[in-house]
Amino acid sequence: MNLSWIYTSVLLSALATAVHGLGTTCSAPLGAGTAAASDPFWMQNVKHQGTSAYNADPAGYQVFRNVKDFDAKGDGVTDDTAAINSAISSGNRCGGGTCASSTLTPAVIFFPSGTYVISAPIIAYYYSQLIGDARNPPTLLATSGFNGIAVIDADPYIATGQFYVNQNNFFRSVRNFVIDLRQIPATTSGTGFHWQASQSTSLINIVVEMSTATDTAHQGIFMENGSGGFLGDLVFNGGKFGMWVGNQQFTVRNVTVNNAQSGIFSVWNWGWTYQGITINNCQVAFDVTTGGITTGAQTSGSLAIIDATVSNTPIFVRTSLPSNGTLDGSLVINNAKLTNVPVAVGVESTGETVLAGGTTIIDSWGQGNVFHGTSGTGTFTQGPIISTRKPSSLLDRTGKIFGRAHPQYAAFSTSQFVSVKDNGAKGDGLTDDTAAITAVFEKFAGCKIIFFDAGTYIITSTITIPAGTQVVGEAWSVIAGKGAAFENANEPTPVVRVGAPDSQGMIEVTDIIFTTVGPAPGAIVVEWNVQQPSGQAGATGMWDSHIRLGGAAGTNLEPLTCPSDGSGGTANCYAAYLALHLTPKSTAYLEGTWVWLADHDIDGDGSTQVQIYSGRGILSESAGPVWLIGTSEHHVLYQYNLFNAKDHYVGYMQTETPYFQPIPTPPNPFTPNPTLGDPTVSPSMPAAWALNVQSSSNIIVFGAGFYSFFQNFTQNCLSSNNCQPQIVDIDKASTVTLYSISTVASTFQLSIGQEGIINQSANTNGFASTVTAWSRT
């Protein structure tokens, strides 16, 4: 089931000779993992000294919790529900319906190998990572009398509503489990996850076992709302539904469903991207509710499916209602391999076959409005659509878009890790840890995995993560740039360099948050320089790691300093110059990376809005390959800028325009920088670009949601569906292919050379408007 640790071990061995400049204590590169067959996962025995820097009692608050320390037995007999929920909730954590959100009570809840009997939901509190032993994943065994919505519940229903506002249900992850529902009677509802989640969330390396009876009522995931998000490397066996999902948007990678009635049931969305999905022996692979093109009747607005493999399943995609020749649920299928699948696309209500199946490969097929070049007139299409050339650098050995699971180092022993706190770093949110962290990299880069114990590490000058380094956080360890080095907007300075300029070698970053302590008008929060070694796709990557700017304790960019009425001014409310810069020679695999300029305060009441400023979101000048899998918003000039970029695959871009615009109007309060490819500012465009593409080639955007909800913190513009005039701009030369692009309240969905081309009025698709495909020719 768990192959990610094998891949990581092999890759590390392959790269041993590619690591240059080993740390001063290193006699040889790290190489393969040395854990013995009987050893537990390294996380169980590594020294636990993580803290929450801004908790009221940082010395007393417990970040790491082993469920067996709370009397869970894992013996397959004892009911462990209460013990596990105690491990999660102890320490006055954010839950119970009285706390909307909080960064002050992070926790890793660790499950050693075993079988844990569960009779009621495990309640996954806010800012929690539930992590099982990755070497031998534990089983959560639901009892025959299980009572509750799901084995793991991320947003419980209570008398006053729910624990959390679904669109703000951030920062949670579940990894390395088998969830077994098969003791629950087949006709009784049994669910693995109630996953009503939003950005910075993930499900990873999980198997859900369900009844295969013809009358089964089991389902792997129940998701009725939210604003996600990423999930991947999952297997669902049996059930009425493998996944029953409704959410604004999500990116899904590498999910397998076996022997279910409906593999994936899509009840509503604005847009989802499914990458590398495998469906075997189901009745229907994708069951899609359609028929709601008005906001009040929203159903599944858009599905983009790439690299699917479906076998022995009567129907690949089944919509509930026919489109009747108009955009009524957009669908894109790219590179789908069907084996014994009689109907590729069908309609449930009429029994109509829209696209015949069989044993075949669907190259590129779409249902929806298709556009070309500078024409603003689309053609409703229910047939073949543009099949973009995919650069070989973006593909795996089977010709699919490359993907790589979150590294977890399951084959590695505890002795192969080194703690930054054991080497002088404090992580207390006060001490300058620059020198200590720099020294750790100088000593151990390339021969130890660098473990950032939970905490907030203040950096006052640039630190560089050398090529050849693996960095692992704990409950999203925070690295925060602070001080004079990052305060000069005329001399932008990186907080963290991932690889020195022109460096080559592996770099892996997991479970880290990068941020600033304001004001930081000159901060480039992450400058990504490293290039993967030849032939080692995905060797330079970041997983479940985020750039979070403002809106949290310790950032000095909260409501008291920077209220939404703008009375905080600009000087005190700069969060960053640029959030993430992929430099020209770099390569990057980024999965589940949220690049967020806060619109509201996570701490406090969890809803009060703030007005803070980050000039730029993600700037890529990389010549590739670059994979952006589930990345996302709110920056002043743009959210994504591809400038002289090449060979990029992006699977569900999600952005929001800053809520305060058009006051001030961009580029204010920043000054454009032509050397970084800042877009030309036009008086007719008083809002940030979601996506700006210049002088770039071989760019594939496979699913996107570009949203504009506010003007000056009010939503009056939504009633007229006109919160900004344009939102995506592509110059007249770049080679870009867009699939499943949904926008909200932007008059023009696509501009060429800043001239509006595709008007949203013709592409209404529920709450959003959708361009099913656009290509240059």
Secondary structure, DSSP 4 states (H G I P E B T S, - for coil): ---HHHHHHHHHHHHGGG--S--TT-SS---S----TTPPPHHHHS------TTSSSTTT---EEEGGGGT---EEEEE-HHHHHHHHHTTT-S-TTS-S--SSS-EEEEE-SSEEEESS-EE--TTEEEEE-SSS--EEEE-TT--SS-SEESS-EETTEESS-GGG--SEEEEEEEEE-TTS-TTS-EEEEE---BSSEEEEEEEEE----TT--EEEEEE-S-B--EEEEEEEESSSEEEEEEEEEEEEEEEEEES-SEEEEEEEEEEEEEES-EEES-SEEEEE-----SGGG--B-EEEEES-EEES-SEEEEESS--TTS-SSEEEEEEEEEEEEEEEEEETTT--EEEEEEEEEEEEEEEEEEEETT----EEEEEE---PPPPGGGB-TTSSBP--PPP--TT--GGGEEESGGGT---EEEEE-HHHHHHHHHHHTTTSEEEE-SSEEEESS-EEE-TTEEEEEEEEEEEEEESGGG--TTS-EEEEEES-TT-BS-EEEEEEEEEEES--TTEEEEEE--BPPTT-TT-EEEES-EEEESSSTTSS-STTTSBTTSTTTTTT-EEESEEEEE-TT--EEEES--EEE-SB-SSTTS--BB--EESEEEEE---S-EEEES-----SSEEEEEES-EEEEEEEEEEE--TTTTSSPTTTTS---GGGTPPPP-TT--S-EEEEEES-EEEEEEEEEEE---BTTB-HHHHTT-SEEE-EEE-SS--EEEEEEEEESEEEEEEETTEEEEEGGG-EETTEEEEEEEE--
